[in-house]
Amino acid sequence: MCTKAYHPQENPQVGRTNSSLKSLLKTFTDSYSSRDCDRGLLRCLLAYCASIHLFTRHSPHYMLTGREFRMPLYLTVPNAAETPCRSRIMLPSCNRI
């Protein structure tokens, strides 16, 4: 499928991608301060590349590399040491010591 240069409205998939990116970037600019801009953009890009798209039924990462995207643990669980579940489990052990 070919489209004219500088006219993404003729290709519905490009238009949908652009609207998804606009939505992500709007959420990004509302959530992060200017100091955290670089980390926020990286997370925004990771969210887009890891999400499964309706048209292809695969993520962009899978379409590009042929394998599923594996998120680093520190992005999926920000502070694993300070989660309430872990502290609730460890608290009785710490009290006994």
C-alpha positions as CSV (number, residue, x, y, z in Angstrom):
1,M,0.0,0.0,0.0
2,C,1.5,3.3,-1.1
3,T,0.4,6.8,0.1
4,K,1.4,10.2,-1.0
5,A,4.2,11.8,0.9
6,Y,3.2,14.1,3.7
7,H,-0.4,13.0,3.6
8,P,-0.9,10.2,6.3
9,Q,-4.7,10.7,6.2
10,E,-4.9,8.6,3.1
11,N,-3.6,5.5,5.0
12,P,-5.9,4.6,7.9
13,Q,-3.2,2.6,9.7
14,V,-0.9,5.6,9.7
15,G,-3.7,7.8,10.9
16,R,-4.5,5.3,13.7
17,T,-0.8,5.1,14.7
18,N,-0.6,8.9,14.8
19,S,-3.7,9.2,17.0
20,S,-2.3,6.5,19.4
21,L,1.0,8.4,19.6
22,K,-0.8,11.7,20.2
23,S,-2.8,10.1,23.0
24,L,0.3,8.6,24.6
25,L,2.2,11.9,24.4
26,K,-0.7,13.8,25.9
27,T,-0.8,11.4,28.8
28,F,3.0,11.6,29.1
29,T,3.1,15.4,29.2
30,D,0.3,15.5,31.9
31,S,2.1,12.9,34.1
32,Y,5.8,13.9,34.0
33,S,7.6,17.1,34.9
34,S,10.2,18.6,32.6
35,R,13.0,17.1,34.7
36,D,11.7,13.5,34.1
37,C,11.1,14.1,30.4
38,D,13.7,11.6,29.1
39,R,12.5,8.8,31.4
40,G,8.9,9.5,30.6
41,L,9.5,9.4,26.8
42,L,11.3,6.1,27.1
43,R,8.4,4.6,29.0
44,C,6.0,6.1,26.5
45,L,7.9,4.4,23.7
46,L,8.1,1.1,25.6
47,A,4.4,1.2,26.2
48,Y,3.7,1.7,22.5
49,C,6.1,-0.9,21.3
50,A,4.9,-3.5,23.8
51,S,1.2,-3.0,23.2
52,I,-0.7,-5.4,20.9
53,H,-2.3,-3.7,18.0
54,L,-5.8,-4.5,16.8
55,F,-5.0,-4.6,13.1
56,T,-1.9,-6.8,13.2
57,R,-2.7,-8.7,16.5
58,H,0.9,-8.3,17.4
59,S,3.1,-5.7,19.0
60,P,5.3,-3.5,16.9
61,H,8.3,-5.1,18.7
62,Y,7.1,-8.6,17.6
63,M,6.5,-7.4,14.0
64,L,10.1,-6.0,13.9
65,T,12.0,-8.7,15.7
66,G,9.8,-11.8,15.5
67,R,9.8,-12.4,19.3
68,E,7.7,-11.1,22.2
69,F,8.8,-8.1,24.1
70,R,10.2,-8.7,27.6
71,M,9.7,-5.8,30.0
72,P,12.5,-5.3,32.5
73,L,11.3,-6.0,36.1
74,Y,12.2,-2.5,37.3
75,L,9.7,-1.0,34.9
76,T,6.8,-3.4,35.8
77,V,7.4,-3.3,39.5
78,P,9.0,0.1,40.4
79,N,10.0,-0.6,44.0
80,A,9.8,-4.3,44.6
81,A,11.5,-4.0,48.0
82,E,8.9,-1.5,49.3
83,T,5.7,-3.1,48.0
84,P,3.0,-3.6,50.7
85,C,2.8,-7.4,50.0
86,R,6.5,-7.9,50.7
87,S,6.5,-5.8,53.9
88,R,3.4,-7.6,55.1
89,I,5.1,-11.0,54.6
90,M,8.5,-9.9,56.1
91,L,7.1,-8.0,59.1
92,P,6.3,-11.1,61.2
93,S,9.8,-12.5,60.6
94,C,11.4,-9.2,61.5
95,N,9.4,-8.9,64.7
96,R,10.5,-12.4,65.8
97,I,14.1,-11.5,65.4
